[in-house]
Amino acid sequence: MADFFLQALAQVSSPAVLLLIVVGVLFGIVGGSIPGFTVTMAILVVFPFTFAMDPVSGVSLMVGVFVGGYSGGIVSGVMLGIPGTPSSITTVYDGYPMAQQGQPGRALGIGVAASFLGTLISVAVLVFFGPLIASFSMNFRPWEITALIVFALTLVAGLSNGALLKGLLAAALGLLITTVGYDRNSNLRFDFGLPALGSGFEILPVMIGIFAFSQLMGNIEKLRDEKHSSKRIDTNVSIPYASILRDMAGQKLNTVRSSLIGSLVGALPGTGGTVANFISYDQAKKFSRHPERFGTGTPDGIVASEASNSAVAGGAFVPTLALGIPGDLPMAIMMGVLILHGITPGPLMFEQNPVLVGAIYASLLIGAVIMVLCQLMLVRWFAKISLIPQQILVPVVLMLCAIGSYALNNNLFDIWVLFAFGILGYLLWKAEVPLTPLILGVVLGNNLERQLFRALELDSSWLTFLTRPLSALFLALAVASVIFSLYQNRKIQRHQRQAEDLAKPSKEPPHAA
């Protein structure tokens, strides 16, 4: 493995690839700095530019965006009190109060340092556990892979903010979308007489439409419904390096704990930085000697938030590379990049494409270093960029999305697919249907169908899924995740009813004086 890593490091260290990583990190930070833009949106905008690149260059660019995006949310969180990305929500709790106390540079410096260390620890987790899991999963046959995909879909649906049924329906809709076109036996399905549907839908315009287009429409709706007051902020920020070094010296345990939580949560399909953010912040508060300081501008809260959300990067790569199951939404897009270049993520990737795996490791490490340098040197400019109004941002991003979809095959039909799925995604968003299970269904649908058909060709009995220990375990976990989600939903509804009952005014007549 060391030889392959050295080969990968040599490729990633070439001037052209290093430049791509720098561009990716910068674009990721900019995307994370702008409230409402998010890491996923930044990755979707960059995705089309990887078409003409070789796999190492394309993946290195995307990794740069990934690393930069997760750290970029701290800028608007500290300067404006508005999280740039959902995964930096808890950064606002202590970063913004510290900035209000006249120490924005200290808050930004602590966050950047924590992001850097979180990324390094998550890479160590990826390097150690990725090959182990891949080696173990080499024994998976079609039955195990089918059951694993079913478990991943139910797990993601169950984590959809208390909307289990909607999550399962969204996942099923994603799987249905992948059945359009010819199947493996050359039977044409759901073409509705349109020749363009014979080859099915391209994954890129579908993903951009469902997520990016619908989110941009949601941003426009928020602009209409909300009155935005223009905040004047002082972007003349200076970083007190000596103070930050003292702060971080007292945060060793907090940094390691939060980074490990981020790596672990990132490795669970469908969770991502937001979940890691809240869990790490909660644990840091519970382990702190001064929990009352949280929310008032303590470094502990900033470190817990930023270390965990950046550690998601390495953790999310573990199931994506080792099992072919995306850890979160950005990883689903990253998986699309690999598939676009003819590379199938999974256990065989470590044997068939070890240099590419090593390039991902190296890109994460180099991207983390570049992120620190860019954040510390250009923090004033990033603070200004975070003030870009949505009226300018939305049409520019929509134009880039349309160009990217067209560039895939130089086919105007792909633009219509983008807008059609954009409208579908917007309607689902309005109906509070989670979009992550839908996108995961689109990404995993073809592999699920392929593995299911292969399993039934080898043995036509469905009972084989239950007689093989690992496939039975994954199916049992799928059922358990659904049952646990139902239990959690009922528990939440019961607490909500109790809160409503307590909030109701008493109907008893007032006592006579």
Secondary structure, 3 states (H helix, E strand, C coil): CHHHHHHHHHHHCCHHHHHHHHHHHHHHHHHHHCCCCCHHHHHHHHHHHHCCCCHHHHHHHHHHHHHHHHHHHHHHHHHCCCCCCHHHHHHHHHHHHHHHCCCHHHHHHHHHHHHHHHHHHHHHHHHHHHHHHHHHHCCCCHHHHHHHHHHHHHHHHHCCCCCHHHHHHHHHHHHHHCCCEECCCCCEECCCCCHHHHHCCCHHHHHHHHHHHHHHHHHHHHHHHCCCCCCCCCCCCCCCHHHHHHHHHCCHHHHHHHHHHHHHHHCCCCCCHHHHHHHHHHHHHHHCCCHHHCCCCCHHHHHHHHHHHHHHHHHHHHHHHHHCCCCCHHHHHHHHHHHHCCCCCCCCHHHHCHHHHHHHHHHHHHHHHHHHHHHHHHHHHHHHHCCCCHHHHHHHHHHHHHHHHHHHHCCHHHHHHHHHHHHHHHHHHHCCCCCHHHHHHHHHHHHHHHHHHHHHHHCCCCCHHHHCHHHHHHHHHHHHHHHHHHHHHHHHHHHHHHHHHHHCCCCCCCCCC
